[in-house]
Amino acid sequence: MDPKQICYEKRGQVLVKNLRSRHFEAYYCPNKAAALEKALELIPKGASVGWGGAMSAQQIGLIDAVRAGEYRAIDRDLGQTPAEREKIMKQCLGADVFLTGANAISLDGQMVNIDGNGNRVAAIVYGPDSVIVIAGMNKVTDTLESALTRARTVAAPMNKQRFDTPTPCAVTGACADCKSEACICNQILITRNCRPAGRIKFVLVGEELGL
Ligand code: SF4
C-alpha cells in the first residue's frame, strides 16, 4: 500500500469509530469495488431508491447498479421537462433509500453538506427510511471548522463549474460569499448525530471521489 492509502485507512478507522459513537452506521472500504459491494448489501431488494448529489456513488458504479438491479429506481434523469424532474426529485423524499455524498466530514464524525435547491439536504434530514453516504477519504478534514471551510471554498466552487449559471465562483473558481439567484450555497447542513440510530450509513472509500 502506498503511504496515502495507509493514512486513509488509519483515518478511516478513527472516523468509523467516531461516526458510530454518534449512532451512524459506518464502514471503511479500501477501494471502489469493495465500496460498491458494501453499499449494495445495505439496499434491500425491491426498495425504492432515489439519489441526489451523488457523484461519488456514481463513480463507484452504484447508480448504474441500482438502475440495472432489482430495485425501483427514482431517476430524475428520466424526466423530460423541468416540471417532471422536479416531481421526481420530490418523490425521492419518500424513497426507501436515498443515496448521496458529503461535501466534507470532520474526523470527529460530523458531516457538512451545502445545497442550492435543498432537495439533497432535505432528504438527509428527514424522509427516506435509509440514507447511504458514499464518501472518498479526500472529503475528511481534521475539524468541523475545516469541514465547513472545505465545503464552502473547495466543494462549492468546484461543483458550480458543472452548471452554466452566473455566480462569482463560476468566473474565478473562488467563493465570494454571493447572494446571487444562481447561488448553490443556500442551505448549509451540519449532521451531528443520527436519529433514528442507523438511519444514515456511511461507506467511506480509501480513494479520492467526488469534488
Ligand atoms: S460564490 Fe456563491 S455560489 Fe459560489 S461558492 Fe460562493 S456562495 Fe456558493
Residues whose N, C-alpha, C, O or C-beta is under 5 A from the ligand:
A	BS01	SF4	R152 A156 P157 T167 P168 C169 A174 C175 A176 D177 C178 C183 I184 C185
